[in-house]
Amino acid sequence: MAGLLRRVGRALLVHRSPSRRWYPDVWDLPGGHVRPGEQPSRALERELEEELGVTVTVAGQPFADVHAVDYRLSVWVIDQWEGEPVNRAPHEHDAVAWFGRADVGTLRLADRHVAELVRSALAVTGVP
């Protein structure tokens, strides 16, 4: 599962470290894996605290579900959180940055769906 944090027409992405085994050296949405017995929404709250140092409450249904050959990803849009997002997982990510709708097309992304998700989520806010 992943969180698409958005603020004033921009979305937060994390850059996966070049040393990562899976999807190295690409921009991606923050998130992670669901532990056995853990609800996906609770897992996302935990992962965002661990990776970004922000406290969120995930409610409702995911904004999108992505099904690929080797993974399934549920994505929630997060508009409110406590704390300022920072990279608290330098072993996983080497950068954290905000991007607008036009920016995501210029990035090397973990999956083509990331650009579509960001554009779609930011279009809902009405900010170009």
C-alpha positions in Angstrom: 0.0 0.0 0.0 1.1 3.6 -0.6 0.1 7.1 0.4 -0.2 9.9 -2.1 0.4 13.0 0.1 -0.8 16.1 -1.7 -0.3 19.8 -0.8 -1.2 22.9 -2.9 -1.1 21.1 -6.2 1.9 19.0 -5.6 2.4 15.3 -4.5 5.2 14.0 -2.3 7.4 11.3 -3.9 10.4 9.4 -2.4 13.5 8.5 -4.4 14.4 4.9 -3.9 18.1 4.4 -3.1 20.3 3.1 -5.9 21.3 0.2 -3.7 17.7 -1.1 -3.3 17.1 -4.6 -4.6 13.7 -3.9 -6.0 13.1 -0.8 -8.2 16.4 1.0 -7.4 17.1 4.7 -8.3 13.5 5.7 -9.2 10.9 8.0 -7.7 7.9 6.3 -6.0 5.1 6.8 -3.6 5.9 6.3 0.1 4.5 3.1 1.6 5.3 -0.5 2.2 4.1 -3.9 3.1 1.2 -5.1 5.3 2.4 -7.2 8.2 0.5 -10.5 8.9 -2.8 -9.6 10.7 -2.4 -5.9 10.0 -5.1 -3.9 8.3 -3.8 -2.1 5.1 -4.9 1.3 6.4 -3.1 0.8 9.7 0.0 -0.5 7.8 0.0 2.7 5.8 -0.2 4.8 8.9 2.8 2.9 10.4 4.8 3.1 7.2 4.3 6.9 6.8 5.4 7.4 10.4 8.5 5.2 9.9 9.5 6.6 6.5 8.4 10.3 6.7 7.8 11.0 10.3 4.2 12.1 9.8 1.1 11.0 11.6 -1.9 10.3 9.5 -5.3 8.7 9.9 -6.2 6.6 6.9 -9.9 6.2 6.4 -12.3 5.1 3.7 -11.4 3.2 0.6 -8.2 3.5 -1.5 -8.1 6.1 -4.2 -6.8 3.5 -6.6 -5.8 -0.2 -6.8 -3.0 -1.0 -9.1 -2.6 -4.6 -10.3 0.7 -5.5 -12.0 2.3 -8.8 -12.8 4.4 -9.0 -9.7 2.5 -6.8 -7.2 -0.8 -5.3 -6.1 -0.8 -1.7 -4.7 -3.6 0.1 -2.9 -3.1 3.9 -2.9 -4.8 6.3 -0.5 -4.7 10.1 -1.0 -3.6 11.9 2.1 -4.5 15.5 2.5 -4.0 16.0 6.2 -1.2 14.9 8.5 0.8 16.0 11.5 4.4 16.8 11.2 6.6 17.9 8.2 7.6 15.0 5.9 11.3 14.2 6.0 13.4 11.2 5.0 13.4 9.1 8.1 14.4 6.0 6.1 17.8 6.8 4.4 18.5 3.1 4.0 15.4 3.0 1.7 15.3 6.5 0.1 17.9 9.1 -0.6 15.5 12.0 -1.3 12.0 13.2 -0.6 10.5 15.9 -2.8 7.2 17.6 -3.9 6.2 17.4 -7.6 3.4 19.0 -9.7 1.4 17.3 -12.4 3.7 18.4 -15.2 6.8 17.3 -13.2 6.0 13.7 -12.9 6.4 13.1 -16.7 10.0 14.1 -16.5 10.9 11.6 -13.7 12.2 8.1 -13.8 9.4 6.3 -11.9 9.1 2.9 -10.2 6.0 2.2 -12.3 4.1 4.0 -15.1 1.0 4.0 -12.9 2.7 6.5 -10.5 2.5 9.4 -13.0 -1.2 8.5 -13.8 -2.0 8.4 -10.1 -0.3 11.7 -9.3 -1.9 13.5 -12.2 -5.3 12.1 -11.4 -5.1 12.9 -7.7 -3.8 16.5 -8.3 -6.5 17.1 -11.0 -9.1 16.6 -8.3 -7.7 19.5 -6.3 -8.3 21.9 -9.2 -4.7 23.3 -9.0 -2.9 23.2 -12.4 
